[in-house]
Amino acid sequence: MTIRSFLIALALSIFAMAGVRAAELSADEQRMADWIDAHAEDAIALLEETVNISSGSMNHDGVREVGRVMQRELDTLGLETEWIDMPAEVNRAGHLFGRKGGEGRKLLLIGHLDTVFEADDAFQGFVRDGDQATGPGIDDMKSGNVVIVYALKALQEIGALDNTAVTVAYTGDEEKPGAPLSISRKDLIEAGQWADIALGFEGAVTKKGSDWATVARRGSSGWLLEVEGKQSHSSAIFSDDVGAGAIFEAARILNAFYDEVRGEEYLTFNAGTIQGGTDVDYDEQQNRGRTFGKTNVVPRKVVVHGGIRTISADQLERARSKMREIVANSRPHASASIRFKEGYPPMAPTQGNARLQTSLSEINEALGRGPMPALSPLERGAADISFVAPYTDGLAGLGALGKGGHTPNESLDLTSMSLAIKRAAILIYRLGAEQQAE
């Protein structure tokens, strides 16, 4: 069965269950729902507090400050918290983990403290307009961080948190992971190996009148293309002695990527930056560079920095192999090399993930909404939950409803905070009840 057919069958089975398996909320679940509604503004206040702290991945002080706020909240819940510093060579702020022992299934709840907006970005601060708000990271994913806290608070309100074994992992560099990943994701991977179930709290998806569950995400990694040409007076370009120069050679390579690599289902790749000219100085850590060249000089150098997304390790290797082949086929007086960077592995759709989707779908119906089919992996980017996917069942997209992520128009439907908190709290509660029944 292909991944596409698996997802289609999964969606049909979820719709078939609509109105059949969706039970009403239990008394304890209704108590949690009522408590969440009563504390909706408290959750929004915590969201505002964290959005107002600039915390781009490379703004280490800002990331740590958001971590201190979330640590305060986890301490209040009785979790044993730890700030995990990264070595200097990783060049990232670190991560916040909170842990609590208990009985039943061991749950890993995943968020991240950083955003794509660095300290010098013009987009800063929380702005509310009725039930809508904008701000850097409000959707991706400071709202999800708050959902985790308030779901645990709701469980604490009815005494259900006491026996719940949970680890909360707030990474500090999800948007721009530190290298090597063997260090920057070591603690998260170990938590995934400990856990029975992992839940990711990036934003939820609603479209075409339905809510959608995330059971799969594509992996994401990087590539760096460097092209060399023969510098010369432009009057000699295309000659046998000079060739086409670095920029035309880079254009050939990129066009061949488009024609010959593109097309496989779930495979996408992007050229994010390009620097070309006589002299190029590019900082791949900061994604910034400087270029000097003249229109009457054949360019000597090009650097192209890009990314690639795949649904499986096999698909990634096929794409890389073809890209290497294209790069190696250089024109006269030109040469090129491509380097692939480690990145996020895929979160493949599994039967265990499907069972979690079924549970979430039933909860969504019990809350007065419809069933939740599986979202296509094409519609979700990579996330930290992918690092633990090889070790445990998982479900992602458990946050609130926002839009415009990674843009200056990033916004959130504030009414969806309560919905997301209810779904998460009731899911955790039912997973514990299922374990006791077994």
VENWOVEN-V382389 format. One record per backbone hydrogen bond with DSSP energy under -1.0 kcal/mol. NH is the residue of the N-H (numbers start at 0). CO is the residue of the C=O. Records with the same first field share a line. If there is no record, write none. Layout:
NH = CO / CO
This chain:
5 = 1
6 = 2
7 = 3
8 = 4
9 = 5
10 = 6
11 = 7
12 = 8
13 = 9
14 = 10
15 = 11
16 = 12
17 = 14
19 = 16
20 = 16
29 = 25
30 = 26
31 = 27
32 = 28
33 = 29
34 = 30
35 = 31
36 = 32
37 = 33
38 = 34
39 = 36
42 = 38
43 = 39
44 = 40
45 = 41
46 = 42
47 = 43
48 = 44
49 = 45
50 = 46
51 = 47
52 = 49
56 = 114
58 = 55
59 = 57
62 = 58
63 = 59
64 = 60
65 = 61
66 = 62
67 = 63
68 = 64
69 = 65
70 = 66
71 = 67
72 = 68
73 = 69
74 = 70
75 = 71
76 = 72
77 = 74
78 = 73
79 = 98
81 = 96
83 = 94
89 = 86
94 = 83
95 = 169
96 = 81
97 = 167
98 = 79
99 = 165
102 = 162
106 = 164
107 = 196
108 = 166
109 = 198
110 = 168
112 = 170
114 = 54
120 = 117
123 = 121
126 = 133
128 = 131
131 = 128
132 = 411
133 = 126
134 = 409
137 = 134
141 = 136
144 = 140
145 = 141
146 = 142
147 = 143
148 = 144
149 = 145
150 = 146
151 = 147
152 = 148
153 = 149
154 = 150
155 = 151
156 = 152
157 = 153
158 = 155
159 = 154
163 = 160
165 = 99
166 = 106
167 = 97
168 = 108
169 = 95
170 = 110
182 = 179
183 = 179
184 = 180
188 = 184
189 = 185
190 = 186
191 = 187
192 = 188
193 = 189
194 = 190
195 = 105
196 = 105
197 = 392
198 = 107
199 = 394
200 = 109
203 = 399
206 = 209
209 = 206
211 = 204
212 = 372
213 = 395
216 = 346
218 = 309
219 = 343
220 = 307
221 = 340
222 = 305
223 = 338
224 = 303
225 = 336
226 = 301
227 = 334
228 = 299
233 = 295
235 = 232
236 = 233
237 = 242
238 = 235
242 = 238
245 = 298
248 = 244
249 = 245
250 = 246
251 = 247
252 = 248
253 = 249
254 = 250
255 = 251
256 = 252
257 = 253
258 = 254
259 = 255
260 = 256
261 = 256
266 = 263
267 = 308
269 = 306
271 = 304
272 = 304
274 = 302
276 = 300
277 = 291
278 = 291
280 = 289
282 = 287
286 = 282
287 = 282
289 = 280
291 = 278
296 = 293
297 = 231
300 = 276
301 = 226
302 = 274
303 = 224
304 = 272
305 = 222
306 = 269
307 = 220
308 = 267
309 = 218
315 = 311
316 = 312
317 = 313
318 = 314
319 = 315
320 = 316
321 = 317
322 = 318
323 = 319
324 = 320
325 = 321
326 = 322
327 = 323
329 = 327
333 = 330
334 = 227
336 = 225
338 = 223
340 = 221
343 = 219
346 = 216
353 = 349
354 = 350
355 = 351
356 = 352
357 = 353
358 = 354
359 = 355
360 = 356
361 = 357
362 = 358
363 = 359
364 = 360
365 = 361
366 = 362
367 = 364
368 = 363
374 = 212
378 = 375
379 = 376
385 = 382
386 = 383
390 = 387
391 = 387
392 = 195
394 = 197
395 = 213
397 = 199
398 = 201
402 = 410
406 = 403
409 = 406
410 = 402
411 = 132
412 = 400
413 = 130
415 = 412
416 = 413
419 = 415
420 = 416
421 = 417
422 = 418
423 = 419
424 = 420
425 = 421
426 = 422
427 = 423
428 = 424
429 = 425
430 = 426
431 = 427
432 = 428
433 = 429
434 = 430
435 = 431
436 = 432
437 = 433
